[in-house]
Amino acid sequence: MRAFVFPGQGSQKVGMGADLAAASAAARAVFEEVDDALGQKLSAIMREGPEDALTLTENAQPAIMANAIAVLRVLEQEGGITLADKADFVAGHSLGEYTALCAAGAFSLADTARLLKLRGQAMQAAVPVGVGAMCALLGADIDKAQKLAEAAAEGEVCTVANDNDPTQVVLSGHKGAIDRAIAMVKDFEIKRGIALPVSAPFHCPLMQPAADAMAEALGQTSPGALRVPLFANVTAAVVSDPAEVQRLLVEQVCGRVRWRESVIAMQAAGVDTFVELGGKVLGPMIGRSVNDVTVTSVVGMADIETLAKEL
């Protein structure tokens, strides 16, 4: 069985999608449709930067999605592949969950772009700059990370935001608590704590205003039927009911991204082949979380042509 997976924030870089757009009309059409939906030249920022503009959450989120969907459209239109025929499940990391839902037909491309722009803006607005922070813990499993978070909180918010794989967990919360956590890593036998270059503390209770904003937005743009079932971030379980998808997307703003558990659950459901579209971030995490699976990361034309032959 095969799962198609979609990367999250941090996988953006200046120049993303440029080669694909140059090589394929199908890719260009995706970038144009996203530009039109947002009323901004996002494709130009993706192509030329500046980097600080691309890194802004409200730009990074739709950009990463557009890049992955462009890869998918080229695969579908030029490779003659249909996602629904070739995928048993889809999943995405944080914002990648929206990409997965777009790929599965639950949201149109234009709606996905608008929802992610709003999600980025709402997350940014939820916490004043400098109040929140995030850090990656390297050489930490979920138990060590949880204990560190509890010790560092001291009355502030400090929670596990992303359980990425058995060696990497991300904490999110108040800046003071995150600074304390980084300073205390050795006490918890964790190799390193690295402050992340993010503009807000994602996936923690401080994001509640953004969750409220997404509840309203998703009420107006609710997901439709899924052609392929989704493994959801907050439950690490399969979901195909659109009303349930909508509820979980709202929960996901403040909730933990249970990526490691999702990968394990997908393997338990029979998945032995993972295809990451639009990035090379999730592949290594998957490889560290489960054994005896094949992982392919597909970014450029050569990758797409190779995958099309394999499928």
SULQUI-V940707 format. One record per residue. N is the residue number from 0. RES is the residue in three letters. PSI is psi in whole degrees, 0 to 359 (NA if undefined). Layout:
((N,RES,PSI) (N,RES,PSI))
//
This chain:
((0,MET,154) (1,ARG,137) (2,ALA,135) (3,PHE,129) (4,VAL,153) (5,PHE,131) (6,PRO,165) (7,GLY,198) (8,GLN,145) (9,GLY,345) (10,SER,3) (11,GLN,145) (12,LYS,149) (13,VAL,133) (14,GLY,352) (15,MET,134) (16,GLY,350) (17,ALA,313) (18,ASP,321) (19,LEU,316) (20,ALA,323) (21,ALA,328) (22,ALA,340) (23,SER,129) (24,ALA,328) (25,ALA,319) (26,ALA,316) (27,ARG,320) (28,ALA,322) (29,VAL,311) (30,PHE,323) (31,GLU,318) (32,GLU,321) (33,VAL,317) (34,ASP,314) (35,ASP,318) (36,ALA,324) (37,LEU,346) (38,GLY,33) (39,GLN,158) (40,LYS,67) (41,LEU,324) (42,SER,326) (43,ALA,321) (44,ILE,320) (45,MET,318) (46,ARG,313) (47,GLU,351) (48,GLY,204) (49,PRO,158) (50,GLU,321) (51,ASP,333) (52,ALA,321) (53,LEU,326) (54,THR,337) (55,LEU,130) (56,THR,320) (57,GLU,341) (58,ASN,320) (59,ALA,318) (60,GLN,306) (61,PRO,332) (62,ALA,314) (63,ILE,319) (64,MET,312) (65,ALA,319) (66,ASN,315) (67,ALA,320) (68,ILE,327) (69,ALA,317) (70,VAL,315) (71,LEU,316) (72,ARG,320) (73,VAL,316) (74,LEU,316) (75,GLU,313) (76,GLN,323) (77,GLU,337) (78,GLY,352) (79,GLY,30) (80,ILE,142) (81,THR,128) (82,LEU,314) (83,ALA,331) (84,ASP,330) (85,LYS,346) (86,ALA,135) (87,ASP,330) (88,PHE,159) (89,VAL,157) (90,ALA,158) (91,GLY,154) (92,HIS,111) (93,SER,247) (94,LEU,335) (95,GLY,340) (96,GLU,324) (97,TYR,319) (98,THR,316) (99,ALA,319) (100,LEU,324) (101,CYS,315) (102,ALA,325) (103,ALA,0) (104,GLY,7) (105,ALA,331) (106,PHE,146) (107,SER,162) (108,LEU,315) (109,ALA,316) (110,ASP,320) (111,THR,316) (112,ALA,315) (113,ARG,319) (114,LEU,319) (115,LEU,325) (116,LYS,313) (117,LEU,318) (118,ARG,315) (119,GLY,315) (120,GLN,317) (121,ALA,321) (122,MET,320) (123,GLN,320) (124,ALA,342) (125,ALA,328) (126,VAL,127) (127,PRO,145) (128,VAL,133) (129,GLY,346) (130,VAL,324) (131,GLY,167) (132,ALA,170) (133,MET,154) (134,CYS,149) (135,ALA,133) (136,LEU,117) (137,LEU,135) (138,GLY,28) (139,ALA,134) (140,ASP,177) (141,ILE,323) (142,ASP,313) (143,LYS,318) (144,ALA,318) (145,GLN,316) (146,LYS,319) (147,LEU,316) (148,ALA,317) (149,GLU,320) (150,ALA,326) (151,ALA,342) (152,ALA,309) (153,GLU,47) (154,GLY,351) (155,GLU,173) (156,VAL,128) (157,CYS,104) (158,THR,163) (159,VAL,121) (160,ALA,316) (161,ASN,124) (162,ASP,91) (163,ASN,314) (164,ASP,178) (165,PRO,351) (166,THR,0) (167,GLN,118) (168,VAL,143) (169,VAL,133) (170,LEU,153) (171,SER,148) (172,GLY,206) (173,HIS,146) (174,LYS,318) (175,GLY,318) (176,ALA,320) (177,ILE,320) (178,ASP,317) (179,ARG,318) (180,ALA,316) (181,ILE,320) (182,ALA,336) (183,MET,5) (184,VAL,319) (185,LYS,327) (186,ASP,338) (187,PHE,18) (188,GLU,39) (189,ILE,135) (190,LYS,305) (191,ARG,152) (192,GLY,126) (193,ILE,123) (194,ALA,134) (195,LEU,142) (196,PRO,66) (197,VAL,158) (198,SER,358) (199,ALA,158) (200,PRO,89) (201,PHE,158) (202,HIS,46) (203,CYS,168) (204,PRO,341) (205,LEU,345) (206,MET,7) (207,GLN,317) (208,PRO,325) (209,ALA,323) (210,ALA,319) (211,ASP,318) (212,ALA,320) (213,MET,327) (214,ALA,317) (215,GLU,314) (216,ALA,318) (217,LEU,339) (218,GLY,327) (219,GLN,330) (220,THR,77) (221,SER,150) (222,PRO,147) (223,GLY,197) (224,ALA,144) (225,LEU,130) (226,ARG,337) (227,VAL,133) (228,PRO,154) (229,LEU,139) (230,PHE,116) (231,ALA,143) (232,ASN,314) (233,VAL,343) (234,THR,343) (235,ALA,34) (236,ALA,162) (237,VAL,143) (238,VAL,141) (239,SER,353) (240,ASP,121) (241,PRO,323) (242,ALA,322) (243,GLU,319) (244,VAL,315) (245,GLN,315) (246,ARG,317) (247,LEU,328) (248,LEU,325) (249,VAL,315) (250,GLU,327) (251,GLN,333) (252,VAL,316) (253,CYS,344) (254,GLY,168) (255,ARG,139) (256,VAL,104) (257,ARG,65) (258,TRP,313) (259,ARG,312) (260,GLU,324) (261,SER,317) (262,VAL,316) (263,ILE,318) (264,ALA,323) (265,MET,318) (266,GLN,318) (267,ALA,331) (268,ALA,358) (269,GLY,0) (270,VAL,125) (271,ASP,357) (272,THR,124) (273,PHE,133) (274,VAL,116) (275,GLU,122) (276,LEU,126) (277,GLY,11) (278,GLY,174) (279,LYS,37) (280,VAL,316) (281,LEU,330) (282,GLY,306) (283,PRO,323) (284,MET,318) (285,ILE,316) (286,GLY,330) (287,ARG,342) (288,SER,328) (289,VAL,155) (290,ASN,167) (291,ASP,40) (292,VAL,158) (293,THR,131) (294,VAL,127) (295,THR,132) (296,SER,128) (297,VAL,116) (298,VAL,309) (299,GLY,182) (300,MET,319) (301,ALA,318) (302,ASP,317) (303,ILE,317) (304,GLU,319) (305,THR,315) (306,LEU,318) (307,ALA,319) (308,LYS,318) (309,GLU,322) (310,LEU,NA))
//
